Amino acid sequence: MTDNVHTANAPTGSIPDERPPANTVGPVAWLRNNLFNTWYNALLTILIAWLLFKAIPPLLDWLIFSANSFGTPPQVCRQEGGACWTFVSEKLRFVMFGTFPYDEQWRPLITIVIIIALVLASCDRRFWKPWLALVWIAGLIAVGVLMWGGVLGLTYVENTLWGGLPLTLMLSVVGLSVAFPASVLLALGRRSQLPAIRVISVTYIELIRGVPLISLLFMASVMFPLFLPTGVNFDKLLRAQIAFIMFAAAYMAEAIRGGLQAIPKGQYEAADALGLNYWQAMGKIILPQALAISIPPLVNTFISFFKDTSLVIIIGLYDLLGTAKAALSDPAWRGFYREAYLFIGVIYWVFCFSMSKYSQKLERDLRRGHRR
């Protein structure tokens, strides 16, 4: 009878209060459910918290609180013990631009801006038009003019003087730009029904992937000139660039092949039903889906390739890491390796993290139409 009275007095259309229990929501509940849900998770959480408590305060003290300000002499930095950011300010231009003539270092700076602008423009899907290829060609020509010079009143600079971030960006961006279409052809060739094309593609991919990049660079720099006629020689930078392109193409081809294998057979049958030939089916139906599937492994290859440019130091080219190591050879600044590696580590991290975040965004955008 009482229940009927309460029901009768309840407002029409009211919704019963069904709030979750207080101990299942909020930060305390999140900690309990994610960090202290079992005894071993609680133990690991306490251990990690203790390690962070021991590591973070000394690190912040070295980085910030006890760090030496810009302009502090190296002798004072060694006595004080904190981070010596004067090393970064003193060696910044050498680390960034290598041995490029000091008065002409505005040219590699503009080169960095052009390359980054080209990459950012290519990341915007609104610019995925045929004219983007022409923009890339014009941009790369401008980069070559700025770096080499010899025209438009610019002083000629041999590429043996190039170094630092411009060299890293040129090796990685140009290498990936050329290797990507080659990798698509290799992936298609590996799945081709023509035995000759399939054997050539498989042989190339397995041969290149079976040797380390250092071996390719060594062969391109040392052994390849031995097979050339007397008096014929290729530029060292060009040989290194070709080695990077060959290496990246083989690895990206396998990533794209995985995407091609993930396409259902019905997609191929649908292309045949529409009367499309091989290249039309690949360009309009198969490859767009395969490349979308292959984004994670492809970006992983991009990131690895960007960092592998540091290996060119074995053939006498000084990329960003190489110039940082060379800066440490100055007797006055010897021993400040932590500041040097931290500085270039931040630069590498910014580029690699940006590639990773963009790939996640692109993957979400391309698969948005497949969500249910």
Steps between C-alpha positions, in 0.01 A plus 500: 500500500784736588674430169182586314473833687861594411441402137184703481667808650802482264503770228389385158793430264764511775810282461624301799838608636739229377836656582791256524645437844744767615782248530486416127554848354758773541880499523510271803293239317725533193810442712340201667385344171816565296796518737400311814255240368730209592776456752775477235369808316500686831858386564612611152325835543675563830837394355464726193386792717807451721731492196344818362535666839870414501567595135290807423622745770873456414418524130304823544777637720760429229279626216355814657578594857878445498545561128753759388357791307600592147841665483654303785859394417560124472739506798226638724252247361727215600535639852129563551393159375162595352400493134712734291264647241779730383626202300174497303508873433868497402479194274144546372589614150765232459266225620215621279696585183834318527797656323289698256663846458405711800388807306287283268316301766177681424480274196473167688259673739269584210552145373367363830197729475427393140525128575278526808249713304486238224441223751229696682325582172506131409340414834189703414259285300358810331832532317503144370475621141717441192651846536655398832761299308597816313531686830733227626714521187524877530580475871775244448651711222501797739668284765769396254564859391524619860730225616731478198487859385706601201204682345303818573805651666524223762840368597560139395520262799613140458272244657790373708439811712133423551394363833267522794123509476477594129698189405282282723181642351623472142612139536177394670242707310650453153573136573147422616342703218684294238483169686123507555389463135779247449372301797147496356633356174707242689199394708287463187784315330530254788130412460513501121384198299796543266782274625787718377370816668420311820846340518675833442292674766542221756875480437547875542289524815655202674854595396473858630314404817758233571790742548536791745484858380862553602604237245313680223657833594846344514456334162363821345787706638798267474433204273276650233769743370733203446273368223481831315727586204807705571416867540128437559374572849167568664445750775525354851171656608325361193633151571376522858161624382466208259587254777231650723243484220577135429480411868176688569329369185557137599359545850201708394421248226446231762272730701292575190492133404344427838231756424435345159460156653247637748264612222209252464478306177161653439662837432697352213188328367307827523768675295480225238123528496528872427721426201808672642840398376787417736634852550153653531402243762819559696484878482130544572405206726781285636791733576299770688376235741835323525688822576248595768555162665878537468524840670632372839788290358580765240530774762712269710732470199498879454601558861771234491631634169514855634715387792716272285636803315748529787687203349640716220780603734680176408550633145611846607167688493396689812128502567341643814648236729836518326532876544408466868777245546742722312407795723599294804852459359575865579740486798327792669162324494608140538289306747166676450355200318180495707401847384588417138310172484204641689475789255507288186283239671228761541527588130472135396209450739306798362523370144428137588214583736345728236512219244342261746214735594430590139485133402243437773290792377526390137406145594190623682400725210540229237305244702224734612272380223537137614379561855162368602 
